[in-house]
Amino acid sequence: MAGVEYYGFEMGCPRKRHVQTELQLPKLDKNKQRRGGYRPGAGRKPNGERAGASHIARAPLDKRHPQHITLRVTKDIGWLRRLDMYAAVRLALRVVLARHDEFRIVHLSLQNTHLHLIVEASDQKALANGLRAFQISAAKRLNAAYSRRRRVARSGRVFTDRYHCENLASVRQVRHALAYVINNWRRHRDDNGAYTLLEGRLDPYASGLAFRGWHEEIPPDVPLPDGYEVPPVSRATTWLLGQGLQKAAPISMFEVPGPRRVAVVDN
């Protein structure tokens, strides 16, 4: 018999040993397609309309360098630049601030379909855990806000795919990223609305009031709209976001950020 060998006798019965034979597989499947290797449309699909950051391993994190994080939300969650959505994110900030010492959200802004964060972390694990905690807390509260406004219960995923992370390793990069975050509403032309701070100077859905490096002066007692609360961001501890930023040109409240520039830096 093919694939079987008989040898020896034990208690009067032959003993057989199976010999492994090579299995011949067809080169094409039933759909006339090859399996394995590169082919169009292969690989993990994005969780949303557009692909997010690559799923390759991230570079090691240097705790001296702040990080610019971009988080996108699903299309059905709607616009983020609403008071109830802002309140949901503000509550999530408080949770992270109280529970995570090695992860700090120093600045942020809410745009229509995404969030920008400037964060500090002691290592890659602290960054991943802190962002995971923030997304979970924010998602629960954003779903609750959406449900109250639409009167339709919503649960499940809020943020799409993987977050985008830019390592800020120089004063120039930090200055550009910070201006991009806290003045991003001017880039998207959302600064023409009636709901603003300081008569149109600052974005109410960003942490501009917590920034002390403006070219213009901020009055000590800024009049705030009824029911508005300043986002509870963390104090910067890295040299780049503190003393290093003072070496750069001050950021104007009327500055319109240019396109985002991502530099590849060896860690």
C-alpha positions as CSV (number, residue, x, y, z in Angstrom):
1,M,0.0,0.0,0.0
2,A,1.3,3.5,-0.9
3,G,2.5,5.5,2.1
4,V,2.6,2.5,4.4
5,E,5.6,0.2,5.3
6,Y,5.3,-3.1,7.1
7,Y,8.2,-4.3,9.2
8,G,8.8,-6.7,12.1
9,F,6.4,-8.8,14.0
10,E,5.1,-8.4,17.6
11,M,2.9,-10.9,19.3
12,G,2.3,-12.5,15.9
13,C,0.9,-9.3,14.3
14,P,2.6,-7.1,11.8
15,R,3.2,-3.5,12.8
16,K,2.9,-0.8,10.2
17,R,4.6,2.7,10.1
18,H,3.0,5.5,8.2
19,V,5.4,7.4,5.9
20,Q,4.5,11.1,5.4
21,T,4.0,11.9,1.7
22,E,3.9,15.3,0.1
23,L,0.4,16.7,-0.5
24,Q,0.0,18.1,-4.0
25,L,-2.1,21.3,-3.8
26,P,-3.6,23.0,-6.8
27,K,-1.9,26.2,-7.9
28,L,-5.3,27.9,-8.4
29,D,-8.4,27.8,-6.2
30,K,-12.0,27.4,-7.4
31,N,-12.1,31.1,-8.4
32,K,-8.9,30.7,-10.5
33,Q,-6.9,32.8,-8.1
34,R,-3.6,32.2,-6.5
35,R,-3.3,32.1,-2.7
36,G,-0.5,33.8,-0.8
37,G,1.8,36.6,-1.8
38,Y,0.9,40.0,-3.1
39,R,-2.3,40.6,-5.0
40,P,-4.5,43.6,-5.6
41,G,-7.0,44.2,-2.7
42,A,-5.1,42.0,-0.3
43,G,-4.4,43.0,3.3
44,R,-6.2,44.5,6.2
45,K,-9.0,46.9,5.2
46,P,-9.3,50.4,6.9
47,N,-11.9,50.9,9.6
48,G,-13.6,53.8,7.8
49,E,-13.7,55.6,4.5
50,R,-9.9,56.2,4.4
51,A,-6.9,54.3,5.5
52,G,-5.3,55.3,8.7
53,A,-1.7,54.9,9.9
54,S,0.3,51.9,8.9
55,H,0.1,48.9,11.2
56,I,3.9,48.3,11.2
57,A,5.6,48.5,14.5
58,R,6.1,52.0,15.7
59,A,9.6,53.4,16.4
60,P,10.7,53.5,20.1
61,L,9.5,56.6,21.9
62,D,11.9,59.1,23.4
63,K,10.3,60.7,26.5
64,R,12.0,64.0,25.8
65,H,10.0,64.3,22.6
66,P,6.3,65.4,22.5
67,Q,4.0,63.6,20.1
68,H,1.4,65.0,17.7
69,I,-1.6,62.6,17.6
70,T,-4.5,62.7,15.2
71,L,-7.7,60.7,16.0
72,R,-10.4,60.4,13.4
73,V,-14.0,59.6,14.1
74,T,-16.5,57.5,12.1
75,K,-18.7,59.3,9.6
76,D,-22.0,58.5,11.4
77,I,-20.9,60.1,14.7
78,G,-21.3,63.5,13.0
79,W,-19.5,66.8,13.7
80,L,-17.3,67.1,16.7
81,R,-17.5,70.9,16.9
82,R,-20.7,71.0,19.0
83,L,-21.0,71.9,22.7
84,D,-22.2,68.4,23.7
85,M,-19.4,66.7,21.9
86,Y,-16.8,69.1,23.3
87,A,-18.2,68.4,26.8
88,A,-17.8,64.7,26.2
89,V,-14.2,65.1,25.3
90,R,-13.6,67.4,28.2
91,L,-14.9,64.8,30.6
92,A,-12.6,62.2,29.0
93,L,-9.7,64.5,29.5
94,R,-10.4,64.7,33.3
95,V,-10.4,60.9,33.5
96,V,-7.0,60.6,31.8
97,L,-5.6,63.5,33.9
98,A,-6.6,61.8,37.1
99,R,-5.6,58.2,36.3
100,H,-2.4,58.4,34.1
101,D,0.7,60.1,35.5
102,E,3.1,59.0,32.8
103,F,0.8,60.2,29.9
104,R,-0.2,63.8,29.5
105,I,-2.4,65.6,27.0
106,V,-0.9,69.1,26.9
107,H,-2.9,70.6,24.0
108,L,-5.8,69.6,21.8
109,S,-8.3,70.8,19.3
110,L,-11.6,69.4,18.0
111,Q,-12.2,69.7,14.3
112,N,-15.3,68.5,12.4
113,T,-14.1,64.9,11.8
114,H,-11.0,64.5,13.9
115,L,-9.1,65.5,17.0
116,H,-5.5,66.8,17.3
117,L,-3.5,66.2,20.5
118,I,-0.1,67.3,21.6
119,V,0.9,64.7,24.2
120,E,3.9,63.6,26.4
121,A,4.6,60.1,27.5
122,S,7.3,58.3,29.5
123,D,7.6,55.4,27.0
124,Q,5.7,53.7,24.2
125,K,3.6,51.6,26.6
126,A,2.5,54.7,28.5
127,L,1.5,56.4,25.2
128,A,-0.5,53.4,24.0
129,N,-2.2,52.9,27.4
130,G,-3.0,56.6,27.8
131,L,-4.4,57.0,24.3
132,R,-6.5,53.8,24.7
133,A,-7.9,55.0,28.0
134,F,-8.7,58.4,26.4
135,Q,-10.4,56.9,23.4
136,I,-12.5,54.5,25.5
137,S,-13.6,57.2,27.8
138,A,-14.3,59.7,25.0
139,A,-16.2,57.1,22.9
140,K,-18.6,56.3,25.8
141,R,-19.4,59.9,26.3
142,L,-19.6,60.8,22.6
143,N,-22.0,57.9,22.1
144,A,-24.1,59.2,25.0
145,A,-24.1,62.7,23.7
146,Y,-25.1,61.5,20.2
147,S,-27.9,59.4,21.7
148,R,-29.3,62.3,23.7
149,R,-29.3,64.7,20.7
150,R,-30.7,62.2,18.2
151,R,-32.9,60.4,20.6
152,V,-31.5,57.1,19.2
153,A,-29.4,54.8,21.3
154,R,-25.9,54.5,19.8
155,S,-23.0,52.3,21.0
156,G,-19.9,50.8,19.5
157,R,-16.9,52.2,17.7
158,V,-16.3,55.9,17.5
159,F,-12.7,56.3,16.4
160,T,-11.6,54.9,13.0
161,D,-8.6,52.7,12.4
162,R,-5.2,53.5,14.0
163,Y,-4.2,56.9,15.3
164,H,-1.5,58.9,13.5
165,C,1.5,59.8,15.5
166,E,4.3,62.3,14.7
167,N,7.4,62.5,16.8
168,L,8.4,66.1,17.6
169,A,12.2,66.1,18.0
170,S,13.1,69.8,17.5
171,V,11.9,73.2,18.5
172,R,10.9,74.0,14.9
173,Q,8.8,70.8,14.7
174,V,7.1,71.6,18.1
175,R,6.4,75.2,17.1
176,H,4.8,74.1,13.8
177,A,2.8,71.3,15.3
178,L,1.5,73.5,18.2
179,A,0.4,76.2,15.8
180,Y,-1.2,73.6,13.6
181,V,-3.2,72.2,16.5
182,I,-4.5,75.3,18.4
183,N,-5.0,77.4,15.2
184,N,-6.3,74.6,13.1
185,W,-9.8,76.1,12.9
186,R,-8.4,78.9,10.8
187,R,-7.0,76.4,8.3
188,H,-10.5,74.7,8.1
189,R,-12.2,78.2,7.9
190,D,-14.2,77.5,11.0
191,D,-13.2,80.9,12.5
192,N,-16.1,82.7,10.8
193,G,-18.7,81.4,13.2
194,A,-20.3,83.4,16.0
195,Y,-19.2,81.0,18.8
196,T,-15.6,82.1,19.6
197,L,-13.4,83.3,22.4
198,L,-11.9,86.8,22.8
199,E,-14.0,88.2,20.0
200,G,-12.8,85.7,17.4
201,R,-9.2,85.4,18.5
202,L,-9.3,81.9,20.0
203,D,-11.0,78.6,19.1
204,P,-13.4,77.6,21.9
205,Y,-12.9,73.9,20.9
206,A,-9.2,74.0,21.5
207,S,-6.8,74.6,24.4
208,G,-5.6,78.0,23.3
209,L,-6.4,79.6,26.6
210,A,-4.0,77.3,28.3
211,F,-1.1,78.4,26.0
212,R,1.1,81.2,27.3
213,G,3.3,81.6,24.2
214,W,0.9,83.8,22.1
215,H,2.2,86.8,20.4
216,E,-0.9,88.7,21.6
217,E,-1.6,89.2,25.2
218,I,-4.4,87.3,27.0
219,P,-6.4,89.3,29.6
220,P,-6.3,87.8,33.1
221,D,-10.1,87.5,33.2
222,V,-11.3,86.2,29.9
223,P,-15.1,86.4,29.5
224,L,-16.5,82.9,28.7
225,P,-19.8,82.0,27.1
226,D,-22.5,80.6,29.4
227,G,-21.9,77.0,30.3
228,Y,-18.4,76.9,28.7
229,E,-15.5,75.3,30.6
230,V,-11.8,75.4,29.6
231,P,-10.4,72.0,28.7
232,P,-8.4,70.5,31.6
233,V,-5.1,69.9,29.8
234,S,-1.9,68.9,31.6
235,R,1.1,71.1,32.2
236,A,4.1,70.4,29.8
237,T,7.1,68.8,31.4
238,T,9.5,68.3,28.4
239,W,12.1,70.9,27.6
240,L,10.9,71.2,24.0
241,L,7.4,72.3,25.1
242,G,8.8,74.6,27.8
243,Q,12.1,76.4,27.5
244,G,12.7,75.2,24.0
245,L,9.5,76.7,22.6
246,Q,10.5,80.1,24.0
247,K,13.4,80.1,21.5
248,A,11.0,80.0,18.6
249,A,9.0,82.8,17.1
250,P,5.8,83.5,19.1
251,I,2.5,82.1,17.6
252,S,0.0,84.7,16.6
253,M,-3.7,84.1,17.3
254,F,-4.4,85.1,13.7
255,E,-1.8,82.7,12.2
256,V,-3.2,80.3,9.6
257,P,-1.2,77.0,9.7
258,G,0.3,75.7,6.6
259,P,0.1,72.0,5.4
260,R,1.3,69.4,7.9
261,R,4.9,68.5,7.4
262,V,6.0,65.1,8.8
263,A,9.7,64.6,9.2
264,V,11.4,61.2,9.6
265,V,13.6,61.4,12.6
266,D,16.0,58.6,13.8
267,N,15.3,57.7,17.4
